[in-house]
Each structure stands twice: as structure tokens, then as C-alpha cells.
């Protein structure tokens, strides 16, 4: 399975961005897909995850501001981010293959950088 992220960039505080992830390769079924992020000097952390039956899990920092969605048959996932804050600055990674909404699976994309200016 190969994951490719897109949609990162520079945005001012309060702005919005939409991240996308496309999965390709030999895929039978990917139960959970998710977004994780890693800021400089910090550990990688869950942002949001979604299952094939569209159950979701959000980090507290993402609740009310970010929305995760998924097109199961097209094997794509998006993250709509609004009211962005400087502390959201990080590299955002697409993840796939977990059996649970709270832990990452074995497959990662290379990430897309999100920078939020004050």
C-alpha cells in the first residue's frame, strides 16, 4: 500500500486548509485510515482517524475545528481544517492499516507540511 498526501501549505492563523490522502497498490481492505502530525521536537500524535464504517476519533485539539472524511471505494481520505492556530504547525502524515481508531497502522505516507503563521 502506498499513501500520498497533498494539500499542505502556509496559512495565517484563523485560516483553513484541506489535506488529502490517496491510497494505491495492492489493497484488499484498509479498515482504519488516519491523520497524524509531528511538530519539531515533539512526538508524532493522532489528529483524527476514520474507519470503513465511518466511525471517527479526534484528538481534543482537533475537535470542533477539523473534520475527517473518507471515500472508501476510491481509497481517499481528507482532513478539513479550520480556525487554524500556530500550534497546528507540523508535518501531517496519512496512516493506514490499523484495526483501531486510537493507534496507528503500519503504513505511512511521507507527510505534508502545514505552517500556520501568527
N, CA, C and O atoms as CSV, one atom per row, in Angstrom:
chain,resi,resn,atom,element,x,y,z
A,1,UNK,N,N,0.847,-1.182,0.000
A,1,UNK,CA,C,0.000,0.000,0.000
A,1,UNK,C,C,0.888,1.239,0.000
A,1,UNK,O,O,1.865,1.324,0.744
A,2,UNK,N,N,0.531,2.184,-0.841
A,2,UNK,CA,C,1.288,3.423,-0.968
A,2,UNK,C,C,0.347,4.586,-0.672
A,2,UNK,O,O,-0.745,4.666,-1.234
A,3,UNK,N,N,0.771,5.481,0.206
A,3,UNK,CA,C,-0.055,6.625,0.598
A,3,UNK,C,C,0.606,7.921,0.168
A,3,UNK,O,O,1.804,8.115,0.376
A,4,UNK,N,N,-0.177,8.808,-0.433
A,4,UNK,CA,C,0.349,10.090,-0.873
A,4,UNK,C,C,-0.540,11.202,-0.341
A,4,UNK,O,O,-1.744,11.229,-0.595
A,5,UNK,N,N,0.073,12.121,0.403
A,5,UNK,CA,C,-0.652,13.265,0.949
A,5,UNK,C,C,-0.499,14.482,0.037
A,5,UNK,O,O,0.474,14.609,-0.706
A,6,UNK,N,N,-1.476,15.361,0.115
A,6,UNK,CA,C,-1.400,16.637,-0.587
A,6,UNK,C,C,-2.220,17.665,0.163
A,6,UNK,O,O,-3.070,17.322,0.985
A,7,UNK,N,N,-1.957,18.935,-0.129
A,7,UNK,CA,C,-2.791,19.995,0.412
A,7,UNK,C,C,-2.181,20.834,1.505
A,7,UNK,O,O,-2.811,21.786,1.966
A,8,UNK,N,N,-0.979,20.516,1.934
A,8,UNK,CA,C,-0.351,21.342,2.959
A,8,UNK,C,C,0.066,22.690,2.401
A,8,UNK,O,O,-0.024,22.936,1.198
A,9,UNK,N,N,0.526,23.564,3.293
A,9,UNK,CA,C,0.980,24.870,2.858
A,9,UNK,C,C,1.050,25.842,3.999
A,9,UNK,O,O,0.967,25.466,5.168
A,10,UNK,N,N,1.204,27.099,3.646
A,10,UNK,CA,C,1.294,28.175,4.620
A,10,UNK,C,C,-0.042,28.895,4.692
A,10,UNK,O,O,-0.627,29.243,3.666
A,11,UNK,N,N,-0.519,29.116,5.901
A,11,UNK,CA,C,-1.794,29.792,6.106
A,11,UNK,C,C,-1.690,30.671,7.340
A,11,UNK,O,O,-0.927,30.375,8.259
A,12,UNK,N,N,-2.449,31.738,7.358
A,12,UNK,CA,C,-2.455,32.600,8.531
A,12,UNK,C,C,-3.346,32.013,9.617
A,12,UNK,O,O,-4.245,31.218,9.346
A,13,UNK,N,N,-3.080,32.417,10.830
A,13,UNK,CA,C,-3.896,31.998,11.967
A,13,UNK,C,C,-5.360,32.337,11.691
A,13,UNK,O,O,-5.686,33.439,11.249
A,14,UNK,N,N,-6.228,31.372,11.960
A,14,UNK,CA,C,-7.648,31.546,11.684
A,14,UNK,C,C,-8.069,31.040,10.324
A,14,UNK,O,O,-9.262,30.951,10.033
A,15,UNK,N,N,-7.111,30.710,9.495
A,15,UNK,CA,C,-7.401,30.243,8.146
A,15,UNK,C,C,-7.753,28.766,8.086
A,15,UNK,O,O,-7.864,28.098,9.114
A,16,UNK,N,N,-7.926,28.266,6.870
A,16,UNK,CA,C,-8.350,26.887,6.640
A,16,UNK,C,C,-7.456,26.208,5.614
A,16,UNK,O,O,-6.870,26.859,4.750
A,17,UNK,N,N,-7.365,24.906,5.726
A,17,UNK,CA,C,-6.662,24.075,4.744
A,17,UNK,C,C,-7.390,22.748,4.626
A,17,UNK,O,O,-8.075,22.303,5.547
A,18,UNK,N,N,-7.221,22.135,3.472
A,18,UNK,CA,C,-7.795,20.811,3.236
A,18,UNK,C,C,-6.673,19.869,2.832
A,18,UNK,O,O,-5.996,20.088,1.827
A,19,UNK,N,N,-6.486,18.830,3.614
A,19,UNK,CA,C,-5.478,17.819,3.304
A,19,UNK,C,C,-6.163,16.615,2.679
A,19,UNK,O,O,-7.284,16.265,3.046
A,20,UNK,N,N,-5.474,15.984,1.727
A,20,UNK,CA,C,-5.994,14.790,1.090
A,20,UNK,C,C,-4.958,13.684,1.134
A,20,UNK,O,O,-3.754,13.937,1.154
A,21,UNK,N,N,-5.449,12.455,1.149
A,21,UNK,CA,C,-4.581,11.278,1.124
A,21,UNK,C,C,-5.185,10.286,0.146
A,21,UNK,O,O,-6.378,9.986,0.196
A,22,UNK,N,N,-4.341,9.785,-0.741
A,22,UNK,CA,C,-4.776,8.780,-1.707
A,22,UNK,C,C,-3.975,7.507,-1.495
A,22,UNK,O,O,-2.747,7.536,-1.414
A,23,UNK,N,N,-4.681,6.397,-1.407
A,23,UNK,CA,C,-4.032,5.099,-1.227
A,23,UNK,C,C,-4.027,4.353,-2.553
A,23,UNK,O,O,-4.993,4.406,-3.315
A,24,UNK,N,N,-2.945,3.669,-2.813
A,24,UNK,CA,C,-2.839,2.868,-4.033
A,24,UNK,C,C,-2.036,1.616,-3.730
A,24,UNK,O,O,-1.476,1.468,-2.644
A,25,UNK,N,N,-1.987,0.725,-4.695
A,25,UNK,CA,C,-1.254,-0.512,-4.513
A,25,UNK,C,C,-2.194,-1.674,-4.250
A,25,UNK,O,O,-3.396,-1.595,-4.505
A,26,UNK,N,N,-1.632,-2.740,-3.742
A,26,UNK,CA,C,-2.399,-3.956,-3.517
A,26,UNK,C,C,-3.208,-3.798,-2.225
A,26,UNK,O,O,-2.709,-3.993,-1.117
A,27,UNK,N,N,-4.441,-3.446,-2.416
A,27,UNK,CA,C,-5.280,-3.155,-1.261
A,27,UNK,C,C,-6.480,-4.086,-1.271
A,27,UNK,O,O,-7.240,-4.125,-2.239
A,28,UNK,N,N,-6.641,-4.820,-0.213
A,28,UNK,CA,C,-7.868,-5.609,-0.082
A,28,UNK,C,C,-8.880,-4.800,0.710
A,28,UNK,O,O,-9.988,-4.536,0.243
A,29,UNK,N,N,-8.491,-4.416,1.893
A,29,UNK,CA,C,-9.339,-3.537,2.673
A,29,UNK,C,C,-8.474,-2.816,3.696
A,29,UNK,O,O,-7.649,-3.428,4.375
A,30,UNK,N,N,-8.674,-1.521,3.796
A,30,UNK,CA,C,-7.992,-0.743,4.821
A,30,UNK,C,C,-9.048,-0.334,5.833
A,30,UNK,O,O,-9.866,0.541,5.546
A,31,UNK,N,N,-9.049,-0.946,7.008
A,31,UNK,CA,C,-10.118,-0.682,7.964
A,31,UNK,C,C,-10.060,0.741,8.500
A,31,UNK,O,O,-11.053,1.465,8.433
A,32,UNK,N,N,-8.935,1.145,9.019
A,32,UNK,CA,C,-8.800,2.482,9.592
A,32,UNK,C,C,-7.757,3.277,8.819
A,32,UNK,O,O,-6.662,2.790,8.535
A,33,UNK,N,N,-8.117,4.494,8.491
A,33,UNK,CA,C,-7.153,5.465,7.985
A,33,UNK,C,C,-7.144,6.649,8.943
A,33,UNK,O,O,-8.149,6.943,9.590
A,34,UNK,N,N,-6.020,7.313,9.029
A,34,UNK,CA,C,-5.950,8.419,9.970
A,34,UNK,C,C,-4.923,9.451,9.595
A,34,UNK,O,O,-4.076,9.232,8.730
A,35,UNK,N,N,-5.011,10.575,10.257
A,35,UNK,CA,C,-4.033,11.654,10.137
A,35,UNK,C,C,-3.283,11.793,11.445
A,35,UNK,O,O,-3.881,11.852,12.519
A,36,UNK,N,N,-2.001,11.842,11.343
A,36,UNK,CA,C,-1.124,12.098,12.474
A,36,UNK,C,C,-0.267,13.311,12.128
A,36,UNK,O,O,-0.105,13.660,10.959
A,37,UNK,N,N,0.274,13.941,13.158
A,37,UNK,CA,C,1.144,15.083,12.900
A,37,UNK,C,C,2.333,15.058,13.847
A,37,UNK,O,O,2.278,14.500,14.943
A,38,UNK,N,N,3.402,15.678,13.386
A,38,UNK,CA,C,4.600,15.761,14.204
A,38,UNK,C,C,5.210,17.143,14.043
A,38,UNK,O,O,5.601,17.543,12.946
A,39,UNK,N,N,5.282,17.854,15.134
A,39,UNK,CA,C,5.922,19.165,15.159
A,39,UNK,C,C,7.379,18.998,15.550
A,39,UNK,O,O,7.729,18.004,16.186
A,40,UNK,N,N,8.233,19.935,15.191
A,40,UNK,CA,C,9.651,19.828,15.547
A,40,UNK,C,C,9.835,19.644,17.047
A,40,UNK,O,O,9.278,20.388,17.853
A,41,UNK,N,N,10.622,18.644,17.402
A,41,UNK,CA,C,10.930,18.403,18.802
A,41,UNK,C,C,9.834,17.698,19.575
A,41,UNK,O,O,9.940,17.543,20.792
A,42,UNK,N,N,8.770,17.265,18.885
A,42,UNK,CA,C,7.671,16.619,19.576
A,42,UNK,C,C,7.400,15.246,18.972
A,42,UNK,O,O,7.823,14.943,17.856
A,43,UNK,N,N,6.694,14.434,19.725
A,43,UNK,CA,C,6.338,13.111,19.239
A,43,UNK,C,C,5.187,13.192,18.240
A,43,UNK,O,O,4.380,14.121,18.267
A,44,UNK,N,N,5.133,12.209,17.372
A,44,UNK,CA,C,4.018,12.126,16.445
A,44,UNK,C,C,2.741,11.828,17.229
A,44,UNK,O,O,2.736,11.001,18.140
A,45,UNK,N,N,1.663,12.517,16.860
A,45,UNK,CA,C,0.426,12.365,17.600
A,45,UNK,C,C,-0.757,12.217,16.654
A,45,UNK,O,O,-0.736,12.693,15.519
A,46,UNK,N,N,-1.776,11.550,17.149
A,46,UNK,CA,C,-3.011,11.384,16.383
A,46,UNK,C,C,-3.722,12.720,16.245
A,46,UNK,O,O,-3.811,13.496,17.197
A,47,UNK,N,N,-4.226,12.975,15.048
A,47,UNK,CA,C,-5.101,14.125,14.825
A,47,UNK,C,C,-6.540,13.638,14.720
A,47,UNK,O,O,-7.422,14.108,15.438
A,48,UNK,N,N,-6.762,12.691,13.817
A,48,UNK,CA,C,-8.101,12.129,13.620
A,48,UNK,C,C,-7.972,10.836,12.853
A,48,UNK,O,O,-7.033,10.651,12.079
A,49,UNK,N,N,-8.922,9.937,13.071
A,49,UNK,CA,C,-8.935,8.660,12.372
A,49,UNK,C,C,-10.367,8.310,12.017
A,49,UNK,O,O,-11.318,8.772,12.648
A,50,UNK,N,N,-10.499,7.469,10.976
A,50,UNK,CA,C,-11.830,7.098,10.499
A,50,UNK,C,C,-11.794,5.665,9.994
A,50,UNK,O,O,-10.830,5.250,9.350
A,51,UNK,N,N,-12.844,4.911,10.287
A,51,UNK,CA,C,-12.925,3.517,9.875
A,51,UNK,C,C,-13.756,3.380,8.599
A,51,UNK,O,O,-14.346,4.347,8.117
A,52,UNK,N,N,-13.790,2.165,8.068
A,52,UNK,CA,C,-14.581,1.936,6.856
A,52,UNK,C,C,-16.070,2.117,7.109
A,52,UNK,O,O,-16.820,2.441,6.189
A,53,UNK,N,N,-16.508,1.910,8.354
A,53,UNK,CA,C,-17.920,2.159,8.679
A,53,UNK,C,C,-18.115,3.577,9.195
A,53,UNK,O,O,-19.139,3.895,9.800
A,54,UNK,N,N,-17.108,4.439,8.945
A,54,UNK,CA,C,-17.170,5.881,9.169
A,54,UNK,C,C,-17.280,6.281,10.632
A,54,UNK,O,O,-17.775,7.362,10.951
A,55,UNK,N,N,-16.824,5.416,11.513
A,55,UNK,CA,C,-16.641,5.853,12.906
A,55,UNK,C,C,-15.379,6.698,12.954
A,55,UNK,O,O,-14.419,6.443,12.226
A,56,UNK,N,N,-15.389,7.710,13.821
A,56,UNK,CA,C,-14.258,8.631,13.874
A,56,UNK,C,C,-13.721,8.788,15.286
A,56,UNK,O,O,-14.406,8.513,16.271
A,57,UNK,N,N,-12.485,9.234,15.354
A,57,UNK,CA,C,-11.853,9.563,16.627
A,57,UNK,C,C,-11.028,10.812,16.386
A,57,UNK,O,O,-10.240,10.864,15.442
A,58,UNK,N,N,-11.197,11.804,17.218
A,58,UNK,CA,C,-10.467,13.058,17.097
A,58,UNK,C,C,-9.643,13.329,18.347
A,58,UNK,O,O,-10.068,13.029,19.462
A,59,UNK,N,N,-8.476,13.892,18.151
A,59,UNK,CA,C,-7.741,14.430,19.284
A,59,UNK,C,C,-8.511,15.621,19.841
A,59,UNK,O,O,-9.235,16.299,19.111
A,60,UNK,N,N,-8.350,15.869,21.134
A,60,UNK,CA,C,-9.053,17.001,21.742
A,60,UNK,C,C,-8.729,18.311,21.020
A,60,UNK,O,O,-9.592,19.177,20.874
A,61,UNK,N,N,-7.495,18.446,20.575
A,61,UNK,CA,C,-7.071,19.678,19.911
A,61,UNK,C,C,-7.755,19.880,18.562
A,61,UNK,O,O,-7.805,20.995,18.043
A,62,UNK,N,N,-8.283,18.786,17.998
A,62,UNK,CA,C,-8.908,18.857,16.675
A,62,UNK,C,C,-10.429,18.983,16.741
A,62,UNK,O,O,-11.059,19.407,15.772
A,63,UNK,N,N,-11.006,18.623,17.853
A,63,UNK,CA,C,-12.463,18.619,17.964
A,63,UNK,C,C,-13.034,20.024,17.748
A,63,UNK,O,O,-12.561,21.001,18.328
A,64,UNK,N,N,-14.053,20.094,16.905
A,64,UNK,CA,C,-14.696,21.365,16.633
A,64,UNK,C,C,-14.027,22.197,15.564
A,64,UNK,O,O,-14.602,23.177,15.091
A,65,UNK,N,N,-12.822,21.824,15.174
A,65,UNK,CA,C,-12.108,22.600,14.156
A,65,UNK,C,C,-11.774,21.771,12.914
A,65,UNK,O,O,-11.747,22.297,11.802
A,66,UNK,N,N,-11.522,20.488,13.104
A,66,UNK,CA,C,-11.120,19.619,11.995
A,66,UNK,C,C,-12.223,18.599,11.725
A,66,UNK,O,O,-12.932,18.173,12.636
A,67,UNK,N,N,-12.352,18.220,10.461
A,67,UNK,CA,C,-13.311,17.193,10.076
A,67,UNK,C,C,-12.629,16.196,9.152
A,67,UNK,O,O,-12.067,16.564,8.121
A,68,UNK,N,N,-12.689,14.933,9.541
A,68,UNK,CA,C,-12.117,13.876,8.727
A,68,UNK,C,C,-13.226,13.208,7.929
A,68,UNK,O,O,-14.336,13.018,8.425
A,69,UNK,N,N,-12.915,12.854,6.692
A,69,UNK,CA,C,-13.882,12.141,5.864
A,69,UNK,C,C,-13.137,11.139,4.991
A,69,UNK,O,O,-11.913,11.165,4.872
A,70,UNK,N,N,-13.920,10.264,4.392
A,70,UNK,CA,C,-13.288,9.173,3.663
A,70,UNK,C,C,-14.209,8.677,2.559
A,70,UNK,O,O,-15.423,8.582,2.745
A,71,UNK,N,N,-13.622,8.360,1.409
A,71,UNK,CA,C,-14.342,7.724,0.334
A,71,UNK,C,C,-13.765,6.310,0.234
A,71,UNK,O,O,-12.694,6.099,-0.335
A,72,UNK,N,N,-14.495,5.355,0.796
A,72,UNK,CA,C,-13.937,4.023,0.974
A,72,UNK,C,C,-13.611,3.359,-0.358
A,72,UNK,O,O,-12.530,2.792,-0.517
A,73,UNK,N,N,-14.529,3.422,-1.314
A,73,UNK,CA,C,-14.290,2.719,-2.572
A,73,UNK,C,C,-13.188,3.375,-3.389
A,73,UNK,O,O,-12.476,2.688,-4.120
A,74,UNK,N,N,-13.035,4.684,-3.281
A,74,UNK,CA,C,-11.973,5.368,-4.014
A,74,UNK,C,C,-10.672,5.406,-3.233
A,74,UNK,O,O,-9.652,5.866,-3.747
A,75,UNK,N,N,-10.696,4.924,-1.987
A,75,UNK,CA,C,-9.489,4.834,-1.162
A,75,UNK,C,C,-8.847,6.205,-0.972
A,75,UNK,O,O,-7.629,6.349,-1.086
A,76,UNK,N,N,-9.657,7.193,-0.685
A,76,UNK,CA,C,-9.150,8.524,-0.385
A,76,UNK,C,C,-9.679,8.996,0.957
A,76,UNK,O,O,-10.712,8.534,1.439
A,77,UNK,N,N,-8.955,9.916,1.538
A,77,UNK,CA,C,-9.318,10.462,2.840
A,77,UNK,C,C,-8.970,11.938,2.840
A,77,UNK,O,O,-7.974,12.344,2.242
A,78,UNK,N,N,-9.781,12.739,3.505
A,78,UNK,CA,C,-9.496,14.164,3.591
A,78,UNK,C,C,-9.554,14.634,5.035
A,78,UNK,O,O,-10.170,13.995,5.887
A,79,UNK,N,N,-8.912,15.744,5.292
A,79,UNK,CA,C,-8.975,16.405,6.590
A,79,UNK,C,C,-9.226,17.881,6.319
A,79,UNK,O,O,-8.359,18.585,5.800
A,80,UNK,N,N,-10.406,18.336,6.671
A,80,UNK,CA,C,-10.748,19.743,6.564
A,80,UNK,C,C,-10.360,20.414,7.875
A,80,UNK,O,O,-10.846,20.042,8.943
A,81,UNK,N,N,-9.488,21.398,7.783
A,81,UNK,CA,C,-9.007,22.085,8.976
A,81,UNK,C,C,-9.416,23.550,8.912
A,81,UNK,O,O,-9.164,24.234,7.920
A,82,UNK,N,N,-10.041,24.017,9.966
A,82,UNK,CA,C,-10.449,25.413,10.017
A,82,UNK,C,C,-9.999,26.021,11.332
A,82,UNK,O,O,-9.607,25.316,12.262
A,83,UNK,N,N,-10.065,27.356,11.391
A,83,UNK,CA,C,-9.621,28.075,12.582
A,83,UNK,C,C,-8.232,27.593,13.015
A,83,UNK,O,O,-8.000,27.301,14.188
A,84,UNK,N,N,-7.342,27.520,12.072
A,84,UNK,CA,C,-6.003,27.010,12.353
A,84,UNK,C,C,-5.243,27.945,13.269
A,84,UNK,O,O,-5.408,29.164,13.225
A,85,UNK,N,N,-4.403,27.343,14.103
A,85,UNK,CA,C,-3.619,28.074,15.088
A,85,UNK,C,C,-2.141,27.791,14.852
A,85,UNK,O,O,-1.794,26.768,14.263
A,86,UNK,N,N,-1.271,28.680,15.303
A,86,UNK,CA,C,0.170,28.427,15.130
A,86,UNK,C,C,0.610,27.073,15.704
A,86,UNK,O,O,1.531,26.447,15.179
A,87,UNK,N,N,-0.037,26.629,16.762
A,87,UNK,CA,C,0.336,25.346,17.352
A,87,UNK,C,C,-0.086,24.158,16.497
A,87,UNK,O,O,0.269,23.022,16.812
A,88,UNK,N,N,-0.831,24.391,15.428
A,88,UNK,CA,C,-1.144,23.326,14.474
A,88,UNK,C,C,-0.015,23.105,13.470
A,88,UNK,O,O,-0.066,22.168,12.673
A,89,UNK,N,N,0.986,23.950,13.505
A,89,UNK,CA,C,2.114,23.815,12.598
A,89,UNK,C,C,2.821,22.485,12.838
A,89,UNK,O,O,3.255,22.189,13.951
A,90,UNK,N,N,2.928,21.696,11.783
A,90,UNK,CA,C,3.523,20.356,11.890
A,90,UNK,C,C,3.556,19.715,10.505
A,90,UNK,O,O,2.977,20.230,9.548
A,91,UNK,N,N,4.239,18.591,10.422
A,91,UNK,CA,C,4.113,17.755,9.239
A,91,UNK,C,C,2.981,16.762,9.515
A,91,UNK,O,O,2.971,16.078,10.538
A,92,UNK,N,N,2.046,16.703,8.596
A,92,UNK,CA,C,0.881,15.850,8.743
A,92,UNK,C,C,1.048,14.598,7.881
A,92,UNK,O,O,1.350,14.670,6.689
A,93,UNK,N,N,0.843,13.460,8.522
A,93,UNK,CA,C,1.049,12.176,7.876
A,93,UNK,C,C,-0.253,11.405,7.731
A,93,UNK,O,O,-1.066,11.352,8.654
A,94,UNK,N,N,-0.433,10.820,6.585
A,94,UNK,CA,C,-1.526,9.880,6.362
A,94,UNK,C,C,-1.076,8.509,6.859
A,94,UNK,O,O,0.071,8.107,6.665
A,95,UNK,N,N,-1.987,7.811,7.494
A,95,UNK,CA,C,-1.672,6.491,8.028
A,95,UNK,C,C,-2.788,5.512,7.682
A,95,UNK,O,O,-3.953,5.894,7.577
A,96,UNK,N,N,-2.418,4.255,7.508
A,96,UNK,CA,C,-3.424,3.249,7.173
A,96,UNK,C,C,-3.055,1.893,7.739
A,96,UNK,O,O,-1.885,1.601,7.986
A,97,UNK,N,N,-4.065,1.075,7.938
A,97,UNK,CA,C,-3.836,-0.317,8.264
A,97,UNK,C,C,-4.078,-0.714,9.699
A,97,UNK,O,O,-3.925,-1.883,10.051
A,98,UNK,N,N,-4.454,0.239,10.539
A,98,UNK,CA,C,-4.728,-0.122,11.924
A,98,UNK,C,C,-6.087,-0.809,12.035
A,98,UNK,O,O,-6.965,-0.642,11.188
A,99,UNK,N,N,-6.230,-1.584,13.105
A,99,UNK,CA,C,-7.518,-2.206,13.400
A,99,UNK,C,C,-8.294,-1.389,14.433
A,99,UNK,O,O,-9.403,-1.760,14.817
A,100,UNK,N,N,-7.718,-0.297,14.872
A,100,UNK,CA,C,-8.345,0.516,15.919
A,100,UNK,C,C,-8.199,1.996,15.592
A,100,UNK,O,O,-7.291,2.399,14.864
A,101,UNK,N,N,-9.100,2.793,16.137
A,101,UNK,CA,C,-9.127,4.226,15.850
A,101,UNK,C,C,-8.117,5.023,16.666
A,101,UNK,O,O,-7.927,6.215,16.424
A,102,UNK,N,N,-7.472,4.374,17.627
A,102,UNK,CA,C,-6.609,5.137,18.529
A,102,UNK,C,C,-5.128,4.833,18.364
A,102,UNK,O,O,-4.291,5.469,19.004
A,103,UNK,N,N,-4.795,3.864,17.510
A,103,UNK,CA,C,-3.396,3.532,17.306
A,103,UNK,C,C,-3.088,3.505,15.818
A,103,UNK,O,O,-3.961,3.174,15.016
A,104,UNK,N,N,-1.875,3.844,15.436
A,104,UNK,CA,C,-1.548,3.867,14.006
A,104,UNK,C,C,-1.339,2.483,13.428
A,104,UNK,O,O,-1.000,1.534,14.134
A,105,UNK,N,N,-1.551,2.392,12.113
A,105,UNK,CA,C,-1.256,1.175,11.398
A,105,UNK,C,C,0.167,1.186,10.887
A,105,UNK,O,O,0.931,2.093,11.217
A,106,UNK,N,N,0.541,0.197,10.087
A,106,UNK,CA,C,1.931,0.044,9.662
A,106,UNK,C,C,2.344,0.895,8.466
A,106,UNK,O,O,3.531,0.984,8.153
A,107,UNK,N,N,1.387,1.516,7.799
A,107,UNK,CA,C,1.700,2.197,6.550
A,107,UNK,C,C,1.577,3.708,6.716
A,107,UNK,O,O,0.567,4.217,7.202
A,108,UNK,N,N,2.624,4.407,6.301
A,108,UNK,CA,C,2.683,5.861,6.418
A,108,UNK,C,C,2.987,6.501,5.071
A,108,UNK,O,O,3.715,5.946,4.249
A,109,UNK,N,N,2.418,7.670,4.866
A,109,UNK,CA,C,2.852,8.498,3.762
A,109,UNK,C,C,4.080,9.289,4.173
A,109,UNK,O,O,4.565,9.173,5.298
A,110,UNK,N,N,4.576,10.099,3.237
A,110,UNK,CA,C,5.774,10.890,3.525
A,110,UNK,C,C,5.451,12.178,4.257
A,110,UNK,O,O,6.346,12.825,4.800
A,111,UNK,N,N,4.186,12.554,4.276
A,111,UNK,CA,C,3.771,13.733,5.009
A,111,UNK,C,C,3.656,14.975,4.154
A,111,UNK,O,O,4.256,15.079,3.084
A,112,UNK,N,N,2.871,15.911,4.651
A,112,UNK,CA,C,2.728,17.212,4.011
A,112,UNK,C,C,2.835,18.275,5.104
A,112,UNK,O,O,2.266,18.130,6.186
A,113,UNK,N,N,3.567,19.335,4.808
A,113,UNK,CA,C,3.862,20.331,5.829
A,113,UNK,C,C,2.768,21.387,5.896
A,113,UNK,O,O,2.358,21.950,4.881
A,114,UNK,N,N,2.310,21.637,7.106
A,114,UNK,CA,C,1.350,22.702,7.377
A,114,UNK,C,C,2.021,23.724,8.281
A,114,UNK,O,O,2.517,23.391,9.358
A,115,UNK,N,N,2.030,24.960,7.835
A,115,UNK,CA,C,2.612,26.044,8.617
A,115,UNK,C,C,1.557,27.116,8.827
A,115,UNK,O,O,0.984,27.638,7.871
A,116,UNK,N,N,1.310,27.437,10.086
A,116,UNK,CA,C,0.325,28.453,10.431
A,116,UNK,C,C,1.055,29.639,11.041
A,116,UNK,O,O,1.686,29.520,12.091
A,117,UNK,N,N,0.964,30.765,10.384
A,117,UNK,CA,C,1.653,31.961,10.876
A,117,UNK,C,C,0.736,32.717,11.844
A,117,UNK,O,O,-0.487,32.667,11.714
A,118,UNK,N,N,1.334,33.417,12.813
A,118,UNK,CA,C,0.533,34.149,13.807
A,118,UNK,C,C,-0.295,35.264,13.177
A,118,UNK,O,O,-1.020,35.968,13.881
